[in-house]
Amino acid sequence: MILDPVLDLFRGKAVTIPPLDGAFRPNTRLDDAPAVAELTEPDNLLISSDRLLASSGNAVHAIAAGAVPTVVETFPSPVTALALSPSGELTIGLESGRLLIAGKEVSLPAGIRCITALAYADDGTLWLANGSAEHAPSQWAADLMKKGTSGSLWKRAAAGAEFRKVADEIAFPYGLHPMGRDVLVSESWRHQLVRFDGATGNRSTVLAHLPGYPARLSPTADGGAWLTLFAPRNRLIEFVLQETHYRQDMVEQVPPAYWIAPALASSRSFLEPLQCGGIRTMGIHKPWSPSRSYGLVVRLDQKLQPQFSLHSRANGTRHGICSVAERAGLLFIASRGGDCVLSVDLASGGL
């Protein structure tokens, strides 16, 4: 209703979040999946030739089943994005805002300082998501608490020209999925997937009202996409985002680890914020309880509609999913909150 914003001043505004239902129906598939590697906060996954690469902190590791991850290369700052060009050039974004292609640094426009995702189109065009103009990738919680919308989308032609800004005022773009001349972007703080026209920058919402904060996207074997959500939406957090003065005081006075904000992992400290429904009762943490962290991967079809999902619920440990990669019928999943890389056989288990 047109009068709702005015009436909300007197009656208050309801805090609602989309239910986990339909294609998002909860299960324990992530907690049941075997771990192919133990790795501290694995972030980006990438299939390079016959190897599975995973970023962790300042290094990129090669992962093989039954073997300890081996370091491929280290960098002066944490790795925040990985991509592989059609010609096989490894492209790496760093926390410091640097971009490396085949080991050589690429000059970037002044506006890029927060590389959250990289992706190549089939024609060699390189897409780059700049999460924020104010914060580094590791400061994503601060960007959310300040309701940041300073993210931007950039592209570079295959010929190696300069990067061109395609769109701005994006609320933390975190994932990229090229679609011909267009690109699908996960807009985390607005909980939606948006398609951008590569020529004009015009945008159209493809999937809205997601139950969590969308992260990176990756292709499926049949032309669809995998979507990761790194944390769940939560009524308490949604309420705090509406309370400007409280939120500002919290950011200024409380250490970031204890903010009422989404998290990649939770229940590690008694100082963490807690909702009443999440309190252990008789030693049991209810799987449906409110949580600051969660594990969620969603399968999208060729029309980008959700088909099914894989979960690690509130009482699980495989939380903070930021990246997945599919190869030969297996889905590899990086759990930053669970410090491991998982493997799911897509041909079994009713998926």
C-alpha positions as CSV (number, residue, x, y, z in Angstrom):
1,M,0.0,0.0,0.0
2,I,1.1,3.6,-0.7
3,L,0.3,4.6,2.9
4,D,2.4,1.8,4.5
5,P,5.6,3.9,4.9
6,V,3.6,6.6,6.7
7,L,1.6,4.2,8.9
8,D,4.8,2.3,9.8
9,L,5.9,5.4,11.8
10,F,2.9,4.8,14.2
11,R,2.3,1.1,14.2
12,G,5.9,-0.1,13.8
13,K,7.2,-2.2,10.9
14,A,7.0,-6.0,10.9
15,V,10.3,-7.8,10.6
16,T,9.8,-10.8,8.3
17,I,12.1,-13.0,6.4
18,P,11.3,-15.6,3.6
19,P,10.7,-19.1,4.9
20,L,12.9,-22.0,4.1
21,D,10.4,-23.9,2.0
22,G,9.9,-25.5,-1.4
23,A,13.3,-25.7,-3.1
24,F,14.8,-24.3,0.1
25,R,13.4,-27.0,2.4
26,P,16.0,-27.7,5.1
27,N,18.0,-30.9,5.1
28,T,21.4,-32.2,6.4
29,R,23.1,-32.9,3.1
30,L,26.1,-30.6,3.8
31,D,26.7,-32.1,7.3
32,D,26.3,-35.6,5.9
33,A,28.8,-35.0,3.0
34,P,32.4,-36.3,3.3
35,A,35.2,-33.8,3.6
36,V,37.9,-34.2,0.9
37,A,40.3,-31.8,2.6
38,E,40.7,-30.0,5.9
39,L,41.7,-26.4,5.2
40,T,41.5,-23.2,7.2
41,E,38.6,-21.0,6.0
42,P,38.6,-22.2,2.3
43,D,37.1,-19.4,0.3
44,N,37.3,-19.7,-3.5
45,L,37.1,-23.0,-5.5
46,L,38.2,-23.4,-9.1
47,I,38.6,-26.3,-11.5
48,S,41.9,-25.8,-13.3
49,S,42.7,-28.5,-15.8
50,D,42.5,-31.7,-13.8
51,R,43.1,-29.9,-10.4
52,L,40.8,-28.5,-7.8
53,L,42.2,-25.2,-6.5
54,A,41.1,-23.6,-3.3
55,S,42.1,-20.3,-1.7
56,S,42.8,-20.1,2.0
57,G,44.2,-16.9,3.5
58,N,47.3,-15.7,1.5
59,A,47.7,-19.0,-0.5
60,V,46.1,-21.0,-3.2
61,H,46.1,-24.8,-2.6
62,A,45.7,-27.8,-4.8
63,I,43.3,-30.4,-3.4
64,A,43.2,-34.1,-4.2
65,A,41.1,-36.8,-2.5
66,G,42.9,-38.6,0.3
67,A,45.9,-36.2,0.2
68,V,46.9,-33.2,2.2
69,P,46.3,-29.9,0.3
70,T,49.5,-28.6,-1.3
71,V,50.4,-24.9,-1.6
72,V,50.5,-23.8,-5.3
73,E,51.4,-20.2,-4.7
74,T,51.4,-17.6,-1.9
75,F,50.7,-13.9,-2.0
76,P,51.4,-10.8,0.2
77,S,47.7,-10.4,1.1
78,P,44.7,-12.8,1.3
79,V,43.2,-14.1,-1.9
80,T,39.6,-12.8,-2.4
81,A,38.7,-14.1,-5.9
82,L,39.8,-16.7,-8.5
83,A,39.0,-17.2,-12.2
84,L,40.4,-19.1,-15.1
85,S,40.5,-17.6,-18.6
86,P,39.4,-19.6,-21.7
87,S,43.1,-19.8,-22.5
88,G,44.0,-21.2,-19.1
89,E,45.4,-18.1,-17.4
90,L,44.9,-18.1,-13.6
91,T,43.4,-14.8,-12.5
92,I,43.6,-13.8,-8.8
93,G,42.2,-10.9,-6.8
94,L,43.8,-9.9,-3.5
95,E,42.5,-8.2,-0.4
96,S,44.9,-5.3,-1.1
97,G,42.9,-4.6,-4.3
98,R,45.5,-6.0,-6.7
99,L,44.6,-8.1,-9.7
100,L,47.1,-10.7,-11.1
101,I,46.7,-12.5,-14.4
102,A,49.2,-15.3,-15.1
103,G,51.4,-13.9,-12.4
104,K,51.5,-10.3,-13.8
105,E,49.8,-7.4,-12.1
106,V,47.1,-5.6,-14.1
107,S,46.5,-1.9,-13.7
108,L,43.1,-1.1,-12.3
109,P,40.9,2.0,-12.2
110,A,41.0,4.1,-9.0
111,G,37.5,3.0,-8.0
112,I,38.4,-0.7,-7.6
113,R,39.6,-1.7,-4.1
114,C,37.3,-4.6,-3.0
115,I,37.5,-7.5,-5.5
116,T,34.9,-10.0,-4.4
117,A,34.5,-12.1,-7.6
118,L,36.0,-12.6,-11.0
119,A,34.5,-14.5,-14.0
120,Y,35.4,-14.9,-17.7
121,A,32.8,-15.0,-20.4
122,D,33.2,-17.5,-23.3
123,D,34.6,-14.7,-25.6
124,G,37.3,-13.9,-23.0
125,T,35.7,-10.9,-21.5
126,L,36.7,-10.5,-17.8
127,W,34.0,-9.5,-15.4
128,L,35.0,-8.0,-12.0
129,A,32.8,-7.4,-8.9
130,N,33.9,-4.6,-6.7
131,G,32.1,-5.2,-3.4
132,S,32.5,-1.8,-1.9
133,A,34.1,1.6,-2.5
134,E,34.7,2.1,1.2
135,H,35.7,-1.3,2.7
136,A,38.0,-4.2,2.0
137,P,36.5,-7.7,1.3
138,S,37.3,-8.8,4.9
139,Q,35.3,-5.8,6.2
140,W,32.0,-7.0,4.7
141,A,30.2,-6.9,8.0
142,A,31.0,-3.2,8.4
143,D,29.7,-2.6,4.9
144,L,26.4,-4.3,5.8
145,M,26.0,-2.6,9.1
146,K,26.5,0.8,7.3
147,K,24.0,-0.3,4.7
148,G,26.6,0.1,1.9
149,T,25.5,0.4,-1.7
150,S,28.8,1.5,-3.1
151,G,29.6,-1.7,-5.0
152,S,30.2,-1.7,-8.7
153,L,30.5,-4.0,-11.7
154,W,33.4,-3.8,-14.2
155,K,34.4,-5.6,-17.4
156,R,37.5,-5.8,-19.6
157,A,37.4,-6.9,-23.2
158,A,39.4,-10.0,-24.3
159,A,41.9,-7.9,-26.1
160,G,43.2,-6.6,-22.8
161,A,41.8,-3.1,-22.9
162,E,41.2,-1.0,-19.8
163,F,38.4,-2.0,-17.3
164,R,35.1,-0.2,-17.9
165,K,32.5,0.4,-15.3
166,V,29.2,-1.2,-16.3
167,A,27.1,-0.3,-13.2
168,D,27.4,1.1,-9.7
169,E,25.3,1.6,-6.6
170,I,25.2,-2.2,-6.0
171,A,24.7,-3.4,-2.5
172,F,27.8,-5.6,-2.2
173,P,28.1,-7.7,-5.5
174,Y,29.5,-11.0,-4.4
175,G,29.1,-13.4,-7.3
176,L,29.3,-13.4,-11.1
177,H,27.8,-15.7,-13.7
178,P,28.4,-14.6,-17.4
179,M,25.4,-15.2,-19.7
180,G,26.3,-14.2,-23.3
181,R,27.0,-10.5,-23.3
182,D,25.1,-10.1,-20.0
183,V,26.1,-11.2,-16.5
184,L,24.2,-12.4,-13.5
185,V,25.3,-10.8,-10.2
186,S,24.4,-11.8,-6.6
187,E,23.6,-8.6,-4.7
188,S,24.2,-9.7,-1.1
189,W,22.7,-6.9,1.0
190,R,19.5,-6.8,-1.1
191,H,19.2,-10.6,-1.0
192,Q,18.7,-11.0,-4.7
193,L,20.1,-12.0,-8.1
194,V,20.3,-9.3,-10.7
195,R,21.0,-9.5,-14.5
196,F,23.0,-6.7,-16.0
197,D,23.2,-5.8,-19.7
198,G,26.9,-5.8,-20.6
199,A,26.4,-2.9,-23.1
200,T,24.1,-0.5,-21.3
201,G,24.4,-1.6,-17.6
202,N,20.6,-1.9,-17.4
203,R,19.5,-4.2,-14.6
204,S,16.6,-6.6,-14.1
205,T,15.9,-8.6,-10.9
206,V,15.9,-12.3,-11.7
207,L,15.4,-13.8,-8.2
208,A,14.4,-11.7,-5.2
209,H,13.6,-12.3,-1.5
210,L,16.3,-14.9,-0.9
211,P,16.4,-16.3,2.7
212,G,20.1,-15.5,3.1
213,Y,23.0,-13.4,1.8
214,P,24.0,-14.7,-1.6
215,A,27.7,-15.2,-2.4
216,R,29.4,-16.6,-5.4
217,L,27.9,-18.3,-8.5
218,S,29.3,-21.1,-10.6
219,P,28.1,-22.9,-13.7
220,T,26.4,-26.3,-13.8
221,A,27.1,-28.9,-16.4
222,D,23.7,-28.4,-18.1
223,G,23.7,-24.6,-18.4
224,G,22.2,-23.8,-15.0
225,A,24.0,-22.3,-12.0
226,W,25.0,-23.0,-8.4
227,L,24.3,-20.3,-5.9
228,T,25.9,-20.1,-2.5
229,L,24.5,-18.2,0.5
230,F,27.1,-17.5,3.1
231,A,24.8,-16.6,6.0
232,P,21.1,-16.7,6.8
233,R,18.7,-13.8,7.2
234,N,17.7,-13.4,10.9
235,R,14.9,-11.4,12.5
236,L,17.2,-9.9,15.1
237,I,19.7,-8.8,12.5
238,E,16.9,-7.4,10.3
239,F,15.6,-5.5,13.3
240,V,19.1,-4.1,14.1
241,L,19.5,-2.9,10.5
242,Q,16.4,-0.8,11.0
243,E,17.7,0.8,14.2
244,T,20.2,3.5,13.0
245,H,21.5,4.9,16.3
246,Y,21.8,1.5,18.0
247,R,23.6,0.1,15.0
248,Q,26.0,3.0,14.9
249,D,26.8,2.7,18.6
250,M,27.4,-1.0,18.2
251,V,29.8,-0.5,15.4
252,E,31.8,2.1,17.3
253,Q,31.8,0.4,20.7
254,V,31.7,-3.4,20.2
255,P,34.4,-5.6,18.6
256,P,33.2,-6.8,15.2
257,A,33.2,-10.5,16.2
258,Y,30.4,-9.7,18.6
259,W,28.2,-7.5,16.5
260,I,24.6,-8.6,15.9
261,A,25.4,-9.4,12.3
262,P,25.7,-12.4,10.0
263,A,28.7,-14.7,10.6
264,L,30.6,-17.4,8.8
265,A,30.6,-19.5,12.0
266,S,28.9,-19.2,15.3
267,S,28.7,-20.8,18.8
268,R,32.4,-20.4,19.3
269,S,32.3,-17.9,22.2
270,F,30.0,-17.1,25.0
271,L,30.3,-13.4,24.2
272,E,28.5,-13.8,20.9
273,P,25.0,-12.4,20.6
274,L,22.3,-15.0,21.0
275,Q,18.6,-15.1,20.4
276,C,16.5,-16.9,23.0
277,G,15.4,-19.6,20.5
278,G,19.1,-20.5,19.9
279,I,19.9,-21.3,23.5
280,R,20.7,-24.9,24.2
281,T,18.0,-26.8,26.0
282,M,19.1,-29.9,27.9
283,G,22.3,-29.8,25.9
284,I,20.5,-29.8,22.6
285,H,20.9,-27.0,20.0
286,K,17.7,-27.0,17.9
287,P,18.3,-27.3,14.2
288,W,15.5,-24.8,13.5
289,S,16.7,-22.2,16.0
290,P,17.7,-18.7,14.9
291,S,21.3,-18.6,13.9
292,R,23.9,-16.0,12.7
293,S,25.5,-18.6,10.5
294,Y,24.3,-21.4,8.2
295,G,25.4,-23.5,5.3
296,L,23.3,-23.3,2.1
297,V,23.9,-24.1,-1.6
298,V,21.1,-23.8,-4.2
299,R,20.8,-25.4,-7.6
300,L,19.3,-23.1,-10.2
301,D,18.0,-24.4,-13.5
302,Q,18.6,-22.9,-17.0
303,K,15.9,-20.3,-16.2
304,L,17.6,-19.5,-13.0
305,Q,14.8,-20.8,-10.8
306,P,15.7,-22.8,-7.6
307,Q,15.4,-26.6,-8.0
308,F,16.8,-27.9,-4.7
309,S,19.2,-27.0,-2.0
310,L,21.8,-28.5,0.4
311,H,21.9,-27.3,4.0
312,S,23.9,-27.3,7.2
313,R,21.4,-26.1,9.7
314,A,21.8,-24.1,12.9
315,N,23.1,-27.1,14.9
316,G,25.5,-28.1,12.0
317,T,29.2,-27.2,11.5
318,R,29.5,-26.7,7.7
319,H,28.6,-23.1,7.6
320,G,29.8,-20.0,5.7
321,I,29.6,-21.5,2.1
322,C,31.0,-18.9,-0.3
323,S,32.0,-21.0,-3.3
324,V,31.3,-24.3,-5.1
325,A,32.7,-26.0,-8.2
326,E,31.2,-28.9,-10.2
327,R,33.3,-31.4,-12.1
328,A,32.5,-34.9,-13.5
329,G,29.3,-35.3,-11.5
330,L,30.8,-34.2,-8.2
331,L,30.1,-30.9,-6.4
332,F,32.9,-29.5,-4.3
333,I,31.9,-27.1,-1.6
334,A,34.1,-24.7,0.4
335,S,32.9,-24.3,4.0
336,R,34.7,-21.3,5.6
337,G,32.9,-21.8,8.9
338,G,33.7,-25.6,8.9
339,D,37.3,-25.3,7.8
340,C,36.9,-28.0,5.1
341,V,36.1,-28.7,1.5
342,L,33.2,-31.1,0.9
343,S,32.3,-33.4,-1.9
344,V,28.8,-34.3,-3.0
345,D,28.0,-37.0,-5.6
346,L,25.2,-35.4,-7.7
347,A,24.2,-38.7,-9.2
348,S,23.1,-40.2,-5.9
349,G,21.1,-39.4,-2.9
350,G,18.0,-38.1,-4.6
351,L,19.6,-34.9,-5.7
